[in-house]
Amino acid sequence: MDQYVVFGNPIGHSKSPLIHRLFADQTGQQLEYNTLLAPLDDFSMCALGFFKQGSGANVTVPFKEEAYRLVGDGLTARAWRAGAVNTLTRLPDGSLQGDNTDGAGLVRDLTVNAGVELKGKRILLLGAGGAVRGVLEPLLAHEPASLVIANRTVEKAEQLAREFDDLGPVAASGFSWLEEPVDLIINATSASLAGEMPPIAASLIEPGVTVCYDMMYAKEPTPFCRWATEHGAAKVLDGLGMLAEQAAEAFFIWRGVRPDTGPVLDELRRQLARG
């Protein structure tokens, strides 16, 4: 039976095995999917050891950049742009292909699951780390009117804007520089993990119009989601849908079948509510 894992450290909390087992049951695919705790100082040897027999793997923190380096010339175009790999596939010749499904997962959750139109919209991305880098190309492919990357350290946002400005209208900003309403705010900072809120103005939300999306998720609404609700956002979304959709994209790469994420997402919500 084909073997798949998710590499991470820590990794015990991962929902990927549940998600992929549900996908496999739904689509009639025969596979095994488990977690694999990779050593912080030797991810490459761990990965290469697994792929002596394994068929594919997901990669989560802190190994996405190491996975990018591991595959060398085997990067897909979107993984190359993202500068990180979250999906590895062993090809028939034994070489590894590295892909990044995070951006595709975010965009599909927004456009398909939530019905959010991106074309011609004003998008604000909060943060300038790897999470932002991974979603810039798919967002810009939908031809927004503007995309602003806001970050506490403006130089990091400016660097990303320069790297992606060939793909569309992307600009950089500090958090405090922004006041005019936008159509979509995506929180890609780690503030929610710390129970904090990025320092942005409430005037960025146009009540009944602006959609707010937090890449993080939790049993209770994140500080960003609470802030968005309090200020009248048209839709307030967390990152659980992105998690399911990026997994579905990886499953499609491996198995050639795209699972229905709806019932899987419902089950994830039920489990999250139970704590």
C-alpha positions as a Markdown table, in Angstrom:
| # | Residue | x | y | z |
|---|---|---|---|---|
| 1 | Met | 0.0 | 0.0 | 0.0 |
| 2 | Asp | 1.3 | 3.5 | -0.9 |
| 3 | Gln | 2.8 | 5.3 | 2.1 |
| 4 | Tyr | 2.4 | 9.0 | 2.9 |
| 5 | Val | 3.5 | 11.1 | 5.8 |
| 6 | Val | 3.6 | 14.6 | 7.1 |
| 7 | Phe | 7.0 | 15.8 | 8.3 |
| 8 | Gly | 7.2 | 18.3 | 11.1 |
| 9 | Asn | 8.6 | 19.1 | 14.5 |
| 10 | Pro | 6.5 | 19.1 | 16.6 |
| 11 | Ile | 4.0 | 17.0 | 14.7 |
| 12 | Gly | 1.6 | 15.2 | 17.1 |
| 13 | His | -1.0 | 17.9 | 16.8 |
| 14 | Ser | -1.3 | 17.5 | 13.0 |
| 15 | Lys | -4.7 | 17.0 | 11.5 |
| 16 | Ser | -3.2 | 15.9 | 8.1 |
| 17 | Pro | -3.6 | 12.1 | 8.9 |
| 18 | Leu | -7.3 | 12.5 | 9.7 |
| 19 | Ile | -7.8 | 14.7 | 6.6 |
| 20 | His | -6.1 | 12.3 | 4.2 |
| 21 | Arg | -7.7 | 9.2 | 5.7 |
| 22 | Leu | -11.1 | 10.9 | 5.2 |
| 23 | Phe | -10.1 | 11.8 | 1.6 |
| 24 | Ala | -9.0 | 8.2 | 0.9 |
| 25 | Asp | -12.3 | 6.7 | 2.3 |
| 26 | Gln | -14.3 | 9.2 | 0.3 |
| 27 | Thr | -12.5 | 8.5 | -3.0 |
| 28 | Gly | -11.8 | 4.8 | -2.6 |
| 29 | Gln | -8.1 | 5.2 | -2.6 |
| 30 | Gln | -5.9 | 2.7 | -0.9 |
| 31 | Leu | -3.1 | 4.4 | 1.1 |
| 32 | Glu | -1.6 | 4.9 | 4.5 |
| 33 | Tyr | -0.9 | 8.3 | 5.9 |
| 34 | Asn | 1.0 | 9.0 | 9.2 |
| 35 | Thr | 3.0 | 11.6 | 11.0 |
| 36 | Leu | 6.8 | 11.6 | 11.0 |
| 37 | Leu | 8.7 | 13.6 | 13.6 |
| 38 | Ala | 11.8 | 14.7 | 11.7 |
| 39 | Pro | 14.9 | 15.8 | 13.7 |
| 40 | Leu | 15.5 | 19.5 | 13.7 |
| 41 | Asp | 19.1 | 19.0 | 12.6 |
| 42 | Asp | 18.6 | 16.3 | 9.9 |
| 43 | Phe | 15.4 | 16.7 | 7.9 |
| 44 | Ser | 17.1 | 15.8 | 4.6 |
| 45 | Met | 18.3 | 12.4 | 5.7 |
| 46 | Cys | 15.0 | 11.6 | 7.4 |
| 47 | Ala | 13.1 | 12.6 | 4.2 |
| 48 | Leu | 15.4 | 10.6 | 1.9 |
| 49 | Gly | 15.1 | 7.6 | 4.2 |
| 50 | Phe | 11.3 | 7.7 | 4.0 |
| 51 | Phe | 11.3 | 8.0 | 0.2 |
| 52 | Lys | 13.2 | 4.8 | -0.3 |
| 53 | Gln | 9.7 | 3.3 | -0.1 |
| 54 | Gly | 7.3 | 6.2 | 0.5 |
| 55 | Ser | 5.2 | 7.8 | -2.3 |
| 56 | Gly | 4.6 | 11.3 | -1.0 |
| 57 | Ala | 4.8 | 13.6 | 1.9 |
| 58 | Asn | 3.5 | 16.9 | 3.3 |
| 59 | Val | 5.9 | 19.2 | 5.0 |
| 60 | Thr | 5.0 | 21.6 | 7.8 |
| 61 | Val | 7.0 | 23.9 | 10.1 |
| 62 | Pro | 9.9 | 24.2 | 10.4 |
| 63 | Phe | 11.0 | 22.3 | 7.3 |
| 64 | Lys | 9.4 | 23.9 | 4.3 |
| 65 | Glu | 12.5 | 25.8 | 3.3 |
| 66 | Glu | 14.7 | 22.7 | 3.8 |
| 67 | Ala | 12.3 | 20.7 | 1.6 |
| 68 | Tyr | 12.7 | 23.4 | -1.0 |
| 69 | Arg | 16.5 | 23.0 | -1.0 |
| 70 | Leu | 16.2 | 19.2 | -0.9 |
| 71 | Val | 14.5 | 18.8 | -4.3 |
| 72 | Gly | 17.0 | 21.0 | -6.2 |
| 73 | Asp | 15.7 | 21.3 | -9.8 |
| 74 | Gly | 12.6 | 19.4 | -9.0 |
| 75 | Leu | 10.5 | 22.4 | -8.1 |
| 76 | Thr | 7.2 | 23.3 | -9.6 |
| 77 | Ala | 6.8 | 26.9 | -10.8 |
| 78 | Arg | 4.6 | 27.8 | -7.8 |
| 79 | Ala | 7.0 | 26.2 | -5.3 |
| 80 | Trp | 9.9 | 28.2 | -6.8 |
| 81 | Arg | 7.9 | 31.4 | -6.4 |
| 82 | Ala | 6.9 | 30.5 | -2.9 |
| 83 | Gly | 10.4 | 29.7 | -1.8 |
| 84 | Ala | 9.1 | 26.8 | 0.2 |
| 85 | Val | 7.8 | 23.3 | -0.4 |
| 86 | Asn | 4.9 | 21.7 | 1.5 |
| 87 | Thr | 4.2 | 18.7 | -0.8 |
| 88 | Leu | 6.8 | 16.1 | -1.9 |
| 89 | Thr | 6.2 | 13.5 | -4.5 |
| 90 | Arg | 8.4 | 10.6 | -5.5 |
| 91 | Leu | 8.5 | 10.4 | -9.3 |
| 92 | Pro | 8.8 | 7.2 | -11.4 |
| 93 | Asp | 12.5 | 7.7 | -11.8 |
| 94 | Gly | 13.0 | 8.0 | -8.0 |
| 95 | Ser | 13.6 | 11.7 | -8.0 |
| 96 | Leu | 11.6 | 14.1 | -5.8 |
| 97 | Gln | 9.2 | 16.8 | -7.0 |
| 98 | Gly | 8.5 | 19.7 | -4.6 |
| 99 | Asp | 5.3 | 21.7 | -4.8 |
| 100 | Asn | 3.5 | 24.3 | -2.7 |
| 101 | Thr | -0.2 | 24.0 | -2.3 |
| 102 | Asp | -0.8 | 26.7 | 0.4 |
| 103 | Gly | -1.7 | 29.5 | -2.0 |
| 104 | Ala | -4.0 | 27.3 | -4.1 |
| 105 | Gly | -5.7 | 26.2 | -0.8 |
| 106 | Leu | -6.2 | 29.7 | 0.3 |
| 107 | Val | -7.6 | 30.9 | -3.0 |
| 108 | Arg | -9.9 | 27.9 | -3.4 |
| 109 | Asp | -11.3 | 28.4 | 0.1 |
| 110 | Leu | -11.9 | 32.1 | -0.6 |
| 111 | Thr | -13.4 | 31.7 | -4.1 |
| 112 | Val | -15.1 | 28.3 | -4.0 |
| 113 | Asn | -16.1 | 27.8 | -0.4 |
| 114 | Ala | -16.8 | 31.4 | 0.6 |
| 115 | Gly | -17.7 | 32.8 | -2.8 |
| 116 | Val | -15.4 | 35.7 | -2.6 |
| 117 | Glu | -14.5 | 37.5 | -5.9 |
| 118 | Leu | -10.9 | 38.5 | -6.1 |
| 119 | Lys | -10.7 | 40.1 | -9.6 |
| 120 | Gly | -10.6 | 43.9 | -9.4 |
| 121 | Lys | -10.6 | 43.9 | -5.6 |
| 122 | Arg | -8.4 | 45.7 | -3.1 |
| 123 | Ile | -6.5 | 43.1 | -1.1 |
| 124 | Leu | -4.4 | 43.8 | 2.1 |
| 125 | Leu | -2.0 | 41.0 | 3.3 |
| 126 | Leu | -0.8 | 41.4 | 6.9 |
| 127 | Gly | 2.7 | 40.0 | 7.4 |
| 128 | Ala | 5.7 | 39.4 | 5.2 |
| 129 | Gly | 6.9 | 35.9 | 6.2 |
| 130 | Gly | 6.7 | 32.6 | 4.5 |
| 131 | Ala | 2.9 | 32.3 | 4.7 |
| 132 | Val | 2.6 | 35.5 | 2.6 |
| 133 | Arg | 5.3 | 34.5 | 0.1 |
| 134 | Gly | 3.4 | 31.3 | -0.5 |
| 135 | Val | 0.1 | 32.9 | -1.4 |
| 136 | Leu | 1.2 | 35.9 | -3.4 |
| 137 | Glu | 1.3 | 34.3 | -6.9 |
| 138 | Pro | -2.1 | 32.6 | -6.7 |
| 139 | Leu | -3.7 | 35.8 | -5.4 |
| 140 | Leu | -2.1 | 38.0 | -8.1 |
| 141 | Ala | -3.2 | 35.5 | -10.7 |
| 142 | His | -6.8 | 36.5 | -10.0 |
| 143 | Glu | -6.0 | 40.1 | -11.1 |
| 144 | Pro | -6.9 | 42.2 | -8.0 |
| 145 | Ala | -7.0 | 46.0 | -8.4 |
| 146 | Ser | -4.3 | 46.2 | -5.8 |
| 147 | Leu | -2.4 | 44.1 | -3.3 |
| 148 | Val | -0.7 | 45.7 | -0.4 |
| 149 | Ile | 1.7 | 43.8 | 1.9 |
| 150 | Ala | 1.8 | 45.4 | 5.3 |
| 151 | Asn | 4.4 | 44.5 | 7.9 |
| 152 | Arg | 5.9 | 45.8 | 11.1 |
| 153 | Thr | 9.3 | 45.7 | 9.4 |
| 154 | Val | 8.5 | 47.5 | 6.2 |
| 155 | Glu | 11.7 | 46.5 | 4.5 |
| 156 | Lys | 10.6 | 42.9 | 4.5 |
| 157 | Ala | 7.3 | 43.9 | 2.8 |
| 158 | Glu | 9.2 | 46.0 | 0.3 |
| 159 | Gln | 11.5 | 43.0 | -0.6 |
| 160 | Leu | 8.5 | 40.8 | -1.3 |
| 161 | Ala | 6.8 | 43.5 | -3.3 |
| 162 | Arg | 9.9 | 43.8 | -5.5 |
| 163 | Glu | 10.1 | 40.1 | -6.0 |
| 164 | Phe | 6.5 | 39.8 | -7.1 |
| 165 | Asp | 5.8 | 43.1 | -8.9 |
| 166 | Asp | 6.1 | 41.4 | -12.3 |
| 167 | Leu | 2.9 | 39.5 | -11.5 |
| 168 | Gly | 0.6 | 42.4 | -10.7 |
| 169 | Pro | 0.0 | 45.6 | -8.7 |
| 170 | Val | 1.8 | 44.8 | -5.4 |
| 171 | Ala | 3.0 | 47.4 | -2.9 |
| 172 | Ala | 4.4 | 47.5 | 0.6 |
| 173 | Ser | 3.3 | 49.4 | 3.7 |
| 174 | Gly | 3.7 | 49.7 | 7.4 |
| 175 | Phe | 0.7 | 48.8 | 9.6 |
| 176 | Ser | 0.1 | 52.3 | 10.7 |
| 177 | Trp | 0.2 | 53.8 | 7.2 |
| 178 | Leu | -3.1 | 52.3 | 6.2 |
| 179 | Glu | -6.5 | 53.9 | 6.7 |
| 180 | Glu | -8.6 | 53.6 | 3.5 |
| 181 | Pro | -11.1 | 50.7 | 3.4 |
| 182 | Val | -10.2 | 47.6 | 1.4 |
| 183 | Asp | -12.2 | 44.6 | 0.1 |
| 184 | Leu | -10.3 | 41.8 | 1.6 |
| 185 | Ile | -7.9 | 41.6 | 4.6 |
| 186 | Ile | -5.9 | 38.4 | 5.1 |
| 187 | Asn | -4.1 | 38.0 | 8.4 |
| 188 | Ala | -0.9 | 36.0 | 7.8 |
| 189 | Thr | 0.9 | 37.1 | 10.9 |
| 190 | Ser | 1.4 | 34.9 | 13.9 |
| 191 | Ala | -0.4 | 37.4 | 16.2 |
| 192 | Ser | -3.4 | 35.1 | 16.7 |
| 193 | Leu | -1.2 | 32.4 | 18.1 |
| 194 | Ala | -0.1 | 34.8 | 20.8 |
| 195 | Gly | -3.7 | 36.0 | 21.4 |
| 196 | Glu | -2.9 | 39.4 | 19.9 |
| 197 | Met | -4.2 | 41.6 | 17.1 |
| 198 | Pro | -2.1 | 43.2 | 14.3 |
| 199 | Pro | -2.0 | 47.0 | 14.9 |
| 200 | Ile | -4.2 | 48.1 | 12.1 |
| 201 | Ala | -7.0 | 50.7 | 11.9 |
| 202 | Ala | -10.7 | 49.8 | 12.1 |
| 203 | Ser | -11.3 | 52.2 | 9.1 |
| 204 | Leu | -9.8 | 49.5 | 6.8 |
| 205 | Ile | -13.1 | 47.7 | 7.2 |
| 206 | Glu | -16.0 | 49.0 | 5.1 |
| 207 | Pro | -19.0 | 47.5 | 7.0 |
| 208 | Gly | -20.9 | 45.0 | 4.9 |
| 209 | Val | -18.3 | 45.0 | 2.2 |
| 210 | Thr | -14.9 | 44.0 | 3.6 |
| 211 | Val | -14.1 | 40.3 | 3.9 |
| 212 | Cys | -11.6 | 39.3 | 6.7 |
| 213 | Tyr | -9.6 | 36.1 | 6.6 |
| 214 | Asp | -7.3 | 34.8 | 9.3 |
| 215 | Met | -4.9 | 32.0 | 8.2 |
| 216 | Met | -5.0 | 30.8 | 11.8 |
| 217 | Tyr | -7.9 | 28.9 | 13.4 |
| 218 | Ala | -8.9 | 27.8 | 16.9 |
| 219 | Lys | -11.8 | 26.5 | 18.8 |
| 220 | Glu | -12.9 | 30.0 | 19.6 |
| 221 | Pro | -12.7 | 32.9 | 17.1 |
| 222 | Thr | -9.2 | 34.4 | 16.9 |
| 223 | Pro | -8.6 | 38.0 | 18.1 |
| 224 | Phe | -8.5 | 39.1 | 14.4 |
| 225 | Cys | -11.8 | 37.4 | 13.7 |
| 226 | Arg | -13.4 | 39.0 | 16.7 |
| 227 | Trp | -12.1 | 42.4 | 15.7 |
| 228 | Ala | -13.5 | 41.9 | 12.2 |
| 229 | Thr | -16.9 | 40.9 | 13.5 |
| 230 | Glu | -17.0 | 43.8 | 15.9 |
| 231 | His | -16.4 | 46.3 | 13.1 |
| 232 | Gly | -19.0 | 44.9 | 10.7 |
| 233 | Ala | -17.0 | 42.8 | 8.2 |
| 234 | Ala | -19.2 | 41.3 | 5.5 |
| 235 | Lys | -17.6 | 37.8 | 6.1 |
| 236 | Val | -15.2 | 36.6 | 8.7 |
| 237 | Leu | -13.3 | 33.4 | 7.9 |
| 238 | Asp | -10.6 | 31.4 | 9.6 |
| 239 | Gly | -7.9 | 29.2 | 8.1 |
| 240 | Leu | -9.4 | 25.8 | 8.7 |
| 241 | Gly | -10.8 | 25.8 | 5.1 |
| 242 | Met | -7.3 | 26.6 | 3.8 |
| 243 | Leu | -5.9 | 23.6 | 5.7 |
| 244 | Ala | -8.5 | 21.3 | 4.1 |
| 245 | Glu | -8.1 | 22.8 | 0.6 |
| 246 | Gln | -4.2 | 22.7 | 0.5 |
| 247 | Ala | -4.5 | 19.0 | 1.6 |
| 248 | Ala | -7.0 | 18.3 | -1.2 |
| 249 | Glu | -4.6 | 19.9 | -3.7 |
| 250 | Ala | -1.8 | 17.6 | -2.4 |
| 251 | Phe | -4.1 | 14.6 | -2.6 |
| 252 | Phe | -4.9 | 15.5 | -6.2 |
| 253 | Ile | -1.2 | 15.8 | -7.1 |
| 254 | Trp | -0.6 | 12.3 | -5.6 |
| 255 | Arg | -3.7 | 10.4 | -6.6 |
| 256 | Gly | -5.2 | 12.3 | -9.6 |
| 257 | Val | -8.5 | 12.6 | -7.8 |
| 258 | Arg | -9.8 | 15.7 | -6.2 |
| 259 | Pro | -11.8 | 15.0 | -3.0 |
| 260 | Asp | -14.8 | 16.9 | -1.8 |
| 261 | Thr | -13.6 | 19.0 | 1.1 |
| 262 | Gly | -17.1 | 19.9 | 2.3 |
| 263 | Pro | -17.8 | 16.8 | 4.6 |
| 264 | Val | -14.1 | 16.7 | 5.7 |
| 265 | Leu | -14.3 | 20.4 | 6.7 |
| 266 | Asp | -17.6 | 19.7 | 8.6 |
| 267 | Glu | -15.8 | 16.9 | 10.5 |
| 268 | Leu | -12.8 | 19.1 | 11.3 |
| 269 | Arg | -15.2 | 21.7 | 12.7 |
| 270 | Arg | -17.0 | 19.1 | 14.9 |
| 271 | Gln | -13.7 | 17.9 | 16.3 |
| 272 | Leu | -12.5 | 21.4 | 16.9 |
| 273 | Ala | -15.7 | 22.3 | 18.7 |
| 274 | Arg | -15.2 | 19.3 | 21.0 |
| 275 | Gly | -11.7 | 20.4 | 21.8 |
